[in-house]
């Protein structure tokens, strides 16, 4: 069994002990590190490079939201799964979390019988292979406007613009390559979720990752087409369609 690295950041000392004890008892081969402050938690994340982060939203020094934003914007070499521990269970609160990169929620009070089952499922989602050969992910991909390297580096060459560079996390890269390999047809959110995270994946998780990819692509974001009912599609002719639409309006 593959060893998973887990970081728990929780300021309630009793709850922190319970969480660590349950995970060590119920889930074998998990290496667990803990922190009671946000500052220490960030240091631990940088040093330990976890697969999964259990993150309390309300910490005494740095908010869980701020830590999540740090992980999603500053860490490029790996892509941890982030689960927020929170007493804020409103839909609006969850949507805000998804927008900054939270993958899932566990609401307080925590159901400790359900917890290890949910976490075991979470730990597999970010590492599940897509139904294509691994060699396809190890190859450089060249499209009309993009050059995508296996390490997640993306070079963007748009008409009349200087080359730009961005970086996709592992999850974003796998999702983007799935769309490119399916170019010309829409891939619905359910199928994307099944391929990348498993059957339990929330549609909001897919939408959040698409939003992050489009933001990183800048002006090239129109290469990804969104349809509320059909899902998402990669279209290399998007700029041609956009130019035609502008000429029509003129």
N, C-alpha and C positions, 0 to 999 in steps of 0.2 A: 504494500500500500504506500502511495506517495505521501511523504511528510508534508503537512501544511503548516505554514507559519501564520500565527494569529496574534494581533495586537489588540488588547482591550484597554480603552481609555474611559475611565469611570471614576468620578470623584467620591462616590459613596463607598467607603471602605468595606462595609459589610456586603454590599451587592457585588463589589469587585471580587471578593473572596468566594462568594457563592458561584459567580459566573465562571471563574477560573477552575474551581473544584468540579463543577458539573461537566465542563468541557474535557477536563483531564480524565474524568471517570467514564464518561459516556462515549467519547470519540477518541479512539486510539490514533497514535502517530500524529498528533497535533502538538507543535511546539508553541507554547503560549507565553507572551510577555505582557506585562500590565503596567499601567501608569494611572496616576490619580490627578494629573494636571495636563492641560493642553500643551504647554511648552515642552514638558518632558515627553509627552506623547509624540510630538513632531520629531524630536531627537531619536526616539525609539523607532519610528517609522523609517527615517532616513538610514539608520544603522542596520535595521533588521530586515527591511524590504518584505513586508508581510504579503501573503496571498489574500488575507481577509482582515478587515479592521472593524471592530465593534466600537462604536463611537457614541459617547453620551453627548446629547445636544447642548445641555446646560452645564458648562464647566466653570470653575471659579475664575480662571484667568483668560482663556481663549475659547470662544464658542466652537461647538462642533461644526457649525456651518463654515467658519473661517478655516478650520483644519481641513475640511473636505475640499474647499476651494484651493487651498495650498497644494493638496495632493494632486488634484486634477490639472492645475496650471503649472506647477513647478517641477513635478516628477515626470520624467519622460521615459525612463528605461524600463519601467514595469507598470502594471495596471491593476492595483489591488481592488477587490470587491469591498465596498463600504456599506455597512449596515448601521443605521442610526438607532440608538436607544433613546426614546423620548416619551414624555408624558403628553406631548402635543399631538393629538391624533386627528385634528381637523383636516379636511381635504385640502384647504388652502396651504396649510403648513407643510403637508406632504408634497404638494406640487412645487412649492418653493425649494424644497430639498432636492427633488428630482432635477430641477433646473441647474443646480450647482454641482450635480454629479453623484448624489446619493443613489445607491442601487436598490436598497430595500430598507424597510422599517421594522423594528420590533417595539411595540408600544408598551409602556409601563402602566400598571404592574405587570411584570414579566411572567409568562406561563413557563415555569422551569421544566415541565414535562415536554412541552412542545419545542422548547428552545434548541436542544441538540439535534432534533430532526430537521428543523428549518435551517440551522447553520450547516449541517452536513450537505443539504441540497445546495445552499448558496456557494459552498466551497467548490462545487463542480461546475457551476455555470460559466465562469470566466475562463475555464480551461477545456471546455468541451470542443472537440474538433468539428469543423464543418464537414459536410459530406463530399469532400473533394480530397485528392491526394495531398499530402503535406508538401510535396515538392512544388506544388503550385504556389504555396505561400512563401516558399524560399526563393522564388524567382522575382526578378525585377519586372514590374509591369509598366508598359508604355502605352499611353492613350494619346489622343490628338493634342491635349493640352497639359497632361500630367505625366510625370515620371515618378513611380512609387517604388522605393527600395524596401527590401525585406525587413530592415530595422525600423520601419515606420516613417522614415524621412520622405517627404513629398516635395517635388520641385514643380512649380506652377508656371507655365509659359502661356500667357494670354496675348492676343493680338495687340500690338502697339504698347505693350507694357514690359518692363524689365522682369527677369525671372525672379520669382519669390519662392521662399522655402518655409515649410512648416513641418510639424511632427505630429503623428497620430500614435496614440497609445495602442497596446496590443489588441484590445477589444475593438477600438475604433477602426484599426487597420483591417481586422478580420471582417467587420461589418461592411466597410467600404469595398473591399475586394469581392465580397459576395455580390454587391450591387453591380460592380464592373463586370464580373463574370456572367451576370444575368442581364447585361446591357440590352436595352430594347424592349424589356418587359418589366412589369411591376412585380415586386416581391412584397407580399403583405406582411404586416407586423407579426402576425401569429407565426408564420414560417421563419421569419428572422429570429424571433424569440426561441423557437424550437431548435434552430441550428446553433445559436450562440449560447443560450442560457438554460435551455430545458423547458419542459412543458409548463412549469410554474411561473414563467417570466411574465412580469407586468408589461402591458403595452407602453406604459409611461417610461419604462427603462429603455425601450427601443427608441422612442421619440426623443428622449434626452440625449442618447448617443448620436442620433442623426443631427440634432441641433448643435452638438459640440463639433462634429465633423464639418458641418456647413460653416460654422463660425470660423474655424481654422482655415478653410479654403478661401475665405474672403470673397472677392468678386466671382471666383470660380464656383461658388456655392450653387449657381443655377444649373450646374451639371447634374445635380441631384434633384429630381422632380418628386414632389409630394402630392399624393392624392388621398383625401380623407378616407375613401372607401377601398382603394386598390393597394395603397401602401407607398413604396418608394421605388424609384427607377433611376439608373444612370443613363444619361443621354449626351453623347459627345457632340450632337448637333444642336444643343441648347442655345449656343451663341448665335447660330444661323437663324434659328426660330426667333430669337429675341431681336435680332437686327431686322428681320422681315416685319415683325410686329411694329417696331419703331417707324419703319418706312411707311407702313400702312397708316399709322396715326398721323404722319406728316402729310 
